[in-house]
Amino acid sequence: MSTLIPTTDRWLREARLAGDATLRTEEMVLNIGPQHPATHGVLRVVVTLDGEKIVEGTPVVGYMHRGHEKLFEQRDFRQITNLCSRMDWLSGLNNEIPASIAVERLMELEVPRRATYLRVIMAEINRILNHLMFTGSFGLELGATTPVMYAFRERELLQSAMELATGGRLHFGFIRPGGLKEDVPRGFVDLALRGIRQLQKAIPDYEDLLMGNEIFKARTVGVGVLDPDLALEYGVSGPILRGSGIPYDVRKAEPYLNYDEFDFNIPVGTNGDSFDRYWVLIQEMKESAKIVEQALLDLPAGSHIGQVPKRLTIPKGAIWAKAENPLGELGYYIVSDGEAKPYRMKARTPSFNNISVVPHMLRGAYVPDMVAILGSMFFVVGDIDR
């Protein structure tokens, strides 16, 4: 009576008889995304797999490209503000600041001290709002549902303070060359202080929920290690760079506004893994809260905007201005031909450079680790594609 041997078993038996116990496998190409265009961002990663191991992972960008840089050239310098905030919708106000700084330097505009303080306050609140979203969503991506609930609880109070001042919750459009659109209303300082102090009390909960969690550590420690030399080679910046142990922050390296007057530290990681990148976000929220509290308690009186002509005609010339966006270094290169619109405006967004290093981080990782690695890169697709 004959016995039927499955094809794979027969091949394995023949290979062993031949003295070759090496299993031959075929690579599989898997598309991660793109997701539905109704979502906030569409990123596609083409992954080549050998079993559960990633041989190659390549991000494919451009699905959301909106031509921001050409749109800049069709608008005057006041209208550009709202376009800037739409590149990275989690960092709207931070996107607006370097564009106005560039115009102010070209026109030699003086910004009142009160306006400078308020810019710092709002930029740091916006940084906290950005980091809360990523710390909450990172836990969610790894299976923890509670942290995102906590994050939105803290976000809501600070978001209300920003809405009270600007009238917006996502796209603020509040920064103007020479200062701000208008002064902050009564009640803003008290509401912002209450939000900051609530956050400071809640941060230990974030640390206990995830950083003290054995499952979270198993999924993140030693996963997605980014070598500092490689990070510098690719122009990585922000929390991801600092997670790899490099203490570069524009606020300290080349101070703008009046950051050099405040007491704050630059947290850096030691291993450059997914855990360290998350740890840096948590520590940065503490430092941002310190800055906001110092600025609110010492907010000077005065005007919210300087002496700005009704028609903004920028002198001929070129200027590069940068700032520390929540996701990294954001800069604008503006060329003016003496008209009310920029002749050329180039944006250097942090997410584009940061995501470019992903192929090196995915190579050799396992499929479940890909979720932790991509989640710890903290990017916004609009900031990549702009």
C-alpha positions as CSV (number, residue, x, y, z in Angstrom):
1,M,0.0,0.0,0.0
2,S,1.5,3.3,-1.1
3,T,1.6,6.4,1.1
4,L,1.0,9.8,-0.3
5,I,3.7,12.3,0.8
6,P,2.9,16.0,0.7
7,T,5.1,17.9,-1.8
8,T,6.9,19.9,0.9
9,D,7.6,16.8,3.0
10,R,9.0,14.9,-0.1
11,W,11.2,17.9,-1.0
12,L,12.5,18.2,2.6
13,R,13.2,14.4,2.8
14,E,15.1,14.5,-0.6
15,A,17.1,17.5,0.5
16,R,18.1,15.7,3.7
17,L,19.1,12.6,1.8
18,A,21.2,14.8,-0.4
19,G,22.9,16.3,2.6
20,D,21.4,19.7,2.1
21,A,19.2,20.8,5.0
22,T,18.9,24.4,3.9
23,L,15.3,25.5,3.4
24,R,14.8,27.5,0.3
25,T,12.2,30.3,0.6
26,E,10.7,32.8,-1.8
27,E,10.5,36.4,-1.0
28,M,7.1,38.1,-0.9
29,V,6.3,41.7,-1.7
30,L,3.7,43.2,0.6
31,N,2.1,46.7,0.3
32,I,1.4,48.4,3.6
33,G,-1.1,51.1,2.5
34,P,-1.9,53.4,1.0
35,Q,-4.9,53.9,3.1
36,H,-8.2,55.5,2.1
37,P,-7.7,59.1,0.9
38,A,-10.3,60.3,3.4
39,T,-7.8,59.7,6.2
40,H,-5.4,62.5,7.4
41,G,-2.4,61.1,5.5
42,V,-1.6,58.4,3.0
43,L,1.8,56.7,3.2
44,R,2.6,53.5,1.3
45,V,5.5,51.2,2.4
46,V,6.5,48.5,0.0
47,V,7.9,45.6,2.1
48,T,9.9,42.6,0.8
49,L,9.6,39.7,3.2
50,D,11.5,36.5,3.8
51,G,9.1,34.8,6.0
52,E,8.5,37.1,8.9
53,K,11.7,39.0,8.4
54,I,11.9,42.3,6.4
55,V,14.5,42.2,3.6
56,E,13.7,45.7,2.3
57,G,11.1,48.4,3.2
58,T,10.7,51.4,1.0
59,P,8.3,54.3,1.8
60,V,6.5,55.6,-1.3
61,V,5.5,59.2,-0.9
62,G,3.6,61.7,-3.0
63,Y,0.0,60.5,-2.6
64,M,-0.9,63.7,-0.8
65,H,1.3,66.2,-2.7
66,R,-0.5,69.6,-2.8
67,G,2.2,71.8,-4.3
68,H,2.6,74.1,-1.3
69,E,5.7,75.7,-2.6
70,K,4.1,76.9,-5.8
71,L,1.0,78.0,-3.9
72,F,3.2,80.2,-1.7
73,E,4.3,82.1,-4.9
74,Q,0.8,83.0,-5.7
75,R,0.0,84.7,-2.4
76,D,1.2,87.7,-0.6
77,F,3.2,87.4,2.7
78,R,0.1,87.6,4.9
79,Q,-1.8,85.0,3.0
80,I,1.1,82.5,3.2
81,T,0.5,82.1,7.0
82,N,-2.6,79.8,6.6
83,L,-0.8,77.7,3.9
84,C,2.1,77.1,6.3
85,S,-0.1,75.8,9.0
86,R,-1.6,73.2,6.7
87,M,1.6,71.3,5.9
88,D,1.7,69.7,9.4
89,W,-1.7,70.0,10.9
90,L,-0.5,69.0,14.3
91,S,2.1,71.8,14.4
92,G,0.2,74.6,12.7
93,L,1.4,77.6,14.7
94,N,5.0,76.3,14.8
95,N,4.9,76.2,11.0
96,E,3.9,79.9,10.8
97,I,6.7,81.3,13.0
98,P,9.8,80.8,10.7
99,A,8.0,82.2,7.7
100,S,7.2,85.4,9.6
101,I,10.8,85.5,11.0
102,A,12.1,85.5,7.4
103,V,9.9,88.4,6.4
104,E,10.8,90.4,9.5
105,R,14.5,89.9,8.8
106,L,14.2,91.0,5.2
107,M,12.1,94.1,6.2
108,E,14.0,94.7,9.4
109,L,10.8,94.7,11.4
110,E,10.9,95.0,15.2
111,V,8.6,92.6,17.1
112,P,7.3,93.9,20.4
113,R,8.4,92.0,23.5
114,R,4.9,90.9,24.4
115,A,4.4,89.4,20.9
116,T,7.6,87.5,21.2
117,Y,6.6,86.0,24.6
118,L,3.2,85.1,23.2
119,R,4.8,83.4,20.2
120,V,6.9,81.3,22.5
121,I,3.9,80.4,24.7
122,M,1.8,79.3,21.8
123,A,4.6,77.5,20.1
124,E,5.3,75.4,23.2
125,I,1.6,74.7,23.8
126,N,1.4,73.6,20.2
127,R,4.5,71.4,20.7
128,I,2.8,69.7,23.7
129,L,-0.4,69.2,21.7
130,N,1.7,67.5,18.9
131,H,3.5,65.3,21.4
132,L,0.4,64.3,23.2
133,M,-1.1,63.1,20.0
134,F,1.9,60.9,19.2
135,T,2.4,59.6,22.7
136,G,-1.2,58.5,22.8
137,S,-1.4,57.1,19.3
138,F,1.9,55.2,19.7
139,G,0.5,53.3,22.7
140,L,-2.7,52.6,20.7
141,E,-0.7,51.2,17.7
142,L,0.9,48.7,20.1
143,G,-2.4,47.7,21.6
144,A,-2.7,50.0,24.7
145,T,-6.0,51.9,24.5
146,T,-5.8,53.8,27.8
147,P,-2.9,56.2,27.0
148,V,-4.8,57.8,24.1
149,M,-7.7,58.6,26.3
150,Y,-5.4,60.3,28.8
151,A,-3.7,62.2,26.0
152,F,-6.9,63.7,24.7
153,R,-8.0,64.6,28.2
154,E,-4.9,66.8,28.6
155,R,-5.1,68.0,25.0
156,E,-8.6,69.3,25.4
157,L,-7.8,71.9,28.1
158,L,-4.7,73.2,26.2
159,Q,-6.6,73.1,22.9
160,S,-9.3,75.2,24.5
161,A,-6.8,77.8,25.5
162,M,-5.5,78.0,21.9
163,E,-9.0,78.2,20.6
164,L,-9.8,81.0,23.0
165,A,-6.9,83.0,21.7
166,T,-6.9,82.2,17.9
167,G,-10.5,81.0,17.2
168,G,-9.1,77.8,15.7
169,R,-8.5,74.3,16.9
170,L,-6.3,72.9,14.1
171,H,-5.3,75.7,11.7
172,F,-4.6,78.8,13.8
173,G,-3.4,81.4,11.3
174,F,-2.4,83.6,14.2
175,I,1.2,84.7,13.4
176,R,1.8,87.8,11.4
177,P,5.0,89.5,10.2
178,G,5.8,91.9,13.0
179,G,3.8,90.1,15.7
180,L,0.4,88.5,16.1
181,K,-3.0,88.8,14.4
182,E,-4.4,90.2,17.7
183,D,-3.7,90.2,21.4
184,V,-4.8,87.3,23.6
185,P,-8.2,87.7,25.3
186,R,-8.9,87.9,29.0
187,G,-8.8,84.5,30.6
188,F,-6.2,83.0,28.3
189,V,-3.4,83.1,30.8
190,D,-5.4,81.4,33.5
191,L,-6.7,78.7,31.2
192,A,-3.3,78.0,29.7
193,L,-1.7,77.8,33.2
194,R,-4.4,75.4,34.3
195,G,-3.8,73.2,31.3
196,I,0.0,73.2,31.8
197,R,-0.3,72.3,35.5
198,Q,-2.8,69.5,34.8
199,L,-0.4,68.1,32.3
200,Q,2.5,68.3,34.7
201,K,0.5,66.3,37.3
202,A,-0.6,63.7,34.6
203,I,2.8,63.0,33.0
204,P,3.8,60.4,35.7
205,D,0.7,58.4,34.6
206,Y,2.0,58.3,31.0
207,E,5.4,57.1,32.3
208,D,3.8,54.4,34.5
209,L,1.3,53.2,31.8
210,L,3.8,52.6,29.1
211,M,7.5,53.2,30.0
212,G,7.0,51.0,33.1
213,N,5.1,48.4,31.2
214,E,7.0,45.1,30.5
215,I,5.0,44.4,27.3
216,F,5.7,47.9,26.0
217,K,9.4,47.5,26.8
218,A,9.5,44.2,25.0
219,R,8.0,45.8,21.9
220,T,10.3,48.9,21.8
221,V,13.6,48.3,23.6
222,G,16.3,47.5,21.0
223,V,13.7,47.8,18.2
224,G,14.4,50.1,15.3
225,V,17.8,51.4,16.5
226,L,18.9,54.5,14.6
227,D,22.6,55.0,14.5
228,P,23.5,58.6,15.2
229,D,25.9,58.9,12.2
230,L,23.3,57.6,9.9
231,A,20.8,60.0,11.3
232,L,23.1,62.9,10.7
233,E,23.8,61.7,7.2
234,Y,20.1,61.7,6.3
235,G,19.4,65.1,7.9
236,V,17.2,63.6,10.6
237,S,16.2,66.2,13.2
238,G,13.9,66.7,16.2
239,P,12.9,64.1,18.8
240,I,14.1,61.3,16.5
241,L,17.6,62.7,16.3
242,R,17.7,63.4,20.0
243,G,16.5,59.9,20.7
244,S,19.8,58.7,19.1
245,G,21.8,60.8,21.6
246,I,22.5,63.9,19.6
247,P,21.4,67.1,21.6
248,Y,20.7,69.3,18.6
249,D,17.8,71.7,19.0
250,V,17.4,74.9,17.1
251,R,16.1,76.6,20.2
252,K,19.5,76.1,21.8
253,A,21.9,75.9,18.9
254,E,20.7,79.1,17.1
255,P,18.2,80.7,19.5
256,Y,15.3,82.6,17.9
257,L,12.5,84.6,19.5
258,N,13.7,84.8,23.1
259,Y,14.3,81.2,23.9
260,D,17.7,82.0,25.3
261,E,15.9,83.7,28.2
262,F,14.2,80.6,29.5
263,D,15.4,77.7,31.6
264,F,14.9,74.4,29.9
265,N,16.9,71.3,29.0
266,I,17.3,69.2,25.8
267,P,16.4,65.5,26.6
268,V,18.5,62.9,24.7
269,G,18.3,59.1,24.5
270,T,21.1,56.6,24.8
271,N,20.2,53.7,22.5
272,G,18.3,55.3,19.7
273,D,15.6,52.7,19.7
274,S,11.8,53.0,19.6
275,F,11.7,53.2,23.4
276,D,14.1,56.1,23.5
277,R,12.2,58.1,20.9
278,Y,9.0,57.8,22.9
279,W,10.9,58.7,26.1
280,V,12.2,61.9,24.5
281,L,8.7,63.0,23.6
282,I,7.6,62.6,27.2
283,Q,10.6,64.5,28.5
284,E,10.1,67.3,26.0
285,M,6.5,67.8,27.2
286,K,7.9,68.5,30.7
287,E,10.4,71.0,29.3
288,S,7.8,72.7,27.1
289,A,5.6,73.0,30.2
290,K,8.4,74.7,32.1
291,I,8.9,77.2,29.3
292,V,5.2,78.0,29.1
293,E,4.9,78.5,32.8
294,Q,7.9,80.8,33.0
295,A,6.6,82.9,30.0
296,L,3.0,83.1,31.3
297,L,4.1,84.2,34.8
298,D,6.4,86.9,33.3
299,L,4.3,88.0,30.4
300,P,5.1,91.7,29.7
301,A,2.6,94.4,28.8
302,G,2.6,96.2,25.5
303,S,1.5,95.8,21.9
304,H,0.9,92.5,20.1
305,I,2.3,93.8,16.8
306,G,5.0,96.2,15.7
307,Q,5.0,99.0,13.1
308,V,4.1,97.1,10.0
309,P,3.1,98.9,6.7
310,K,-0.4,98.1,5.4
311,R,1.1,96.8,2.2
312,L,3.9,94.3,2.7
313,T,6.4,94.8,-0.1
314,I,9.5,92.9,0.6
315,P,12.9,94.3,-0.5
316,K,14.8,92.4,-3.1
317,G,17.0,89.7,-1.6
318,A,17.0,86.1,-0.2
319,I,16.7,84.8,3.3
320,W,16.8,81.5,5.1
321,A,15.0,81.2,8.5
322,K,14.5,78.1,10.6
323,A,12.9,77.0,13.8
324,E,12.4,73.9,16.0
325,N,9.1,72.4,14.8
326,P,7.7,69.7,17.2
327,L,8.9,67.1,14.6
328,G,12.3,68.6,13.9
329,E,14.0,71.4,12.0
330,L,11.6,73.5,9.8
331,G,13.0,76.2,7.5
332,Y,11.9,78.4,4.7
333,Y,14.1,79.9,2.0
334,I,12.5,83.0,0.5
335,V,13.7,84.9,-2.6
336,S,12.1,88.3,-3.1
337,D,12.1,90.4,-6.3
338,G,10.6,93.4,-4.5
339,E,7.0,92.6,-4.9
340,A,4.2,91.6,-2.5
341,K,4.6,87.9,-3.3
342,P,7.7,85.8,-3.0
343,Y,9.5,85.1,-6.2
344,R,10.5,81.7,-4.8
345,M,9.7,80.0,-1.5
346,K,11.2,76.6,-0.5
347,A,10.2,74.7,2.6
348,R,12.5,72.3,4.4
349,T,10.1,70.1,6.4
350,P,11.4,67.7,9.1
351,S,9.2,64.7,8.3
352,F,10.6,64.3,4.8
353,N,14.1,63.8,6.0
354,N,13.1,61.8,9.0
355,I,11.1,59.2,7.0
356,S,13.9,58.8,4.4
357,V,15.9,56.8,7.0
358,V,13.2,54.2,7.5
359,P,14.5,51.7,4.9
360,H,17.7,51.3,7.0
361,M,15.6,50.8,10.2
362,L,13.3,48.2,8.7
363,R,15.9,46.1,7.1
364,G,16.3,42.9,9.2
365,A,13.3,43.6,11.5
366,Y,10.3,41.4,11.9
367,V,6.8,42.3,10.6
368,P,5.4,43.0,14.1
369,D,8.3,45.3,14.8
370,M,7.5,47.4,11.8
371,V,4.5,48.8,13.6
372,A,6.7,49.9,16.5
373,I,9.4,51.4,14.2
374,L,7.0,53.4,12.0
375,G,5.0,54.5,15.0
376,S,8.1,55.8,16.8
377,M,9.1,57.9,13.7
378,F,6.4,60.5,14.6
379,F,5.8,61.9,11.1
380,V,2.8,63.7,9.5
381,V,2.2,62.8,5.8
382,G,1.3,66.4,4.9
383,D,4.7,67.4,6.2
384,I,6.4,64.8,4.0
385,D,4.4,65.6,0.8
386,R,3.6,69.3,1.4
